[in-house]
Structure formats: structure tokens, C-alpha cells
Amino acid sequence: MIDPAARKTPHYDPSNFKVPEFRKDKDGSLDPTHYQAAVALKDFMRRNNALFVSADQLWEANNKGTVTLGDNVVQLNDQEKAMFKKLSHSLFDRLDGGTNSTHDGLVGIQDIDDAIRQSWKLHGPEKSPDGKWKEPMSDSTMTRPEAKQALQGWMKDAKSGKYGFEDPNNAFINRHIISEITLHHKFHGTTVDPRQIEAMYLIKHHFDVIDANQDMLITPDEVDNWQV
């Protein structure tokens, strides 16, 4: 039986790697849609025999215009640069969780196929007229100041030893932690406060802003310094 998420995209053919022509912005620069960027990444991986693309490779693509794959350094063309730029706007994170909603900093072809089938993972907080793109918690009314306060509370709990960090003074939030909490409402078996869970949903869309030094970790100081 086809699952309901798959029925949202009945015409998607995972065996077709043809990349649609990229959309352009008002200035004529390439600005692919989420779908176009996702399919382009899938084709890029196929052409370069890459099983996965990592968060580090995403950073390299956007900062150096290259992607290192083993001993091979791929020089990106304009379309590939536009694709990686689109991925950096939280799309990579949604694709990362495409298969089982967990984040390991790696995107594979199966992740991409599964995210396309589950439209809300592909489009994130955007909503289609019929609601098919509606992300869980997208109707949350929590404000960013409220989320910041809730995250500060989580950090305080973590630093008190509640969540089993080896060094509570170095407690942090990464995408794995966000995924575990939003999926299971627990962290390391300990139930998380509902407001903190709601804040974790919101932080996904502001992760790169809060993560000031771009090390894929959010520290207590970075939460405190989040300009909301």
C-alpha cells in the first residue's frame, strides 16, 4: 500500500535524474526551487559517484566553489553553485532528515527521494494552498523571544546535569539533539518540557543564524547572544 506521504507526489519518478531548467530571479540569476535544487543534488551525486554529500562539503561548495570527493576536487559550474546556495538555506537540513527524520550531516539519494515524497520536508515552513506542504508545528504561535527563553531554560537544565552531558558546562545543541527531541520529546531518555520542544522546532529555521561561528553547534553563549 502506498503511504499517504507518497501520494502527495504521485508523478515523481525516482529513477529519473533529469534536472529541470532552473528558475531565475528578477535579476536573471539562477534561483532554483526547492524541488529543482533537490533533483540537481541527486544528479550531481550520480555524476560524481558520491554516496553522500556532507554538511562540510556544503560549506566548501558555498565558500570555495568546489566539492572535495575523496582525491577528486570538483570545480562547480554556475548551476551547481546556485544549487548549493539554495541547499544552504535550510533545505540541506530537511533533505538530511528525508528518510527517517534524523540528522547525521549527510544527504544520500534515498534521503532526497523520501523528502520529495514527503512534501513538507522538501518545502519546510512554506505552505501550499491545500496544506500538503504544512510542516509539523508550522502553526506554532511561539515568538522568537519566547523560543530564546525556552532554549535558555533547556541549556540551564543541561548544565545542571539533567541530560547526561559528560561536561555539563559544555552543553550544546546540534541538529541530532533537535531531531531526537522533536521526534521523541525526550533526550537521552529524559522527558523534555513541552515549551522547550516547541522551541526546538523553531530553532531549526534559525540554526545558522544562532550558530555564530558556523561549527554546527549552538552553545549557551550563542543562545544568549541570539538577536531576536
C-alpha angles and dihedrals in degrees: 000000000000112000119240092248091057091051089063090072104032095160097053112117111197091195092062113089096176109132116224117233107274121250116241129219125234091276093054096253119139110266110168122200119243090262094048092049093047093051091044091054089050090052092045090055092048093049092049098040091240117159091194142006114219134211088248090056089049089055091048092050093053097041103035106020091237139094119211112215109180107299092345123091111201116209107215123229122217094269092050091048090052090048094052091045090056090047090055091063093080093283091107090057092051092049089047088062094041099112105038105356092252123121125222099157091256130104120200131183091258089054090054094048092048093047091052089052090051098055097193090061091053096045101031115191094000115105130213118217091256094047096244092129093052110133119213110267090015088128092057113133093202110131123220093251088052091048091050090052091048092049090049086054091052091049090050090052091048093050090051089061097255095131101040103250110171088229108023091193087066096051114150144169122236132167092267090058092047090050094048093049097044092045101042104016086229137089119209088344094307118120114242124221110262093236090052090051090052090049090053090059090053095045091062089073094047099037096113091048094050093042092077098178094040095233093135091250129100113210129195090257091053091051090049090049095048105125103220 
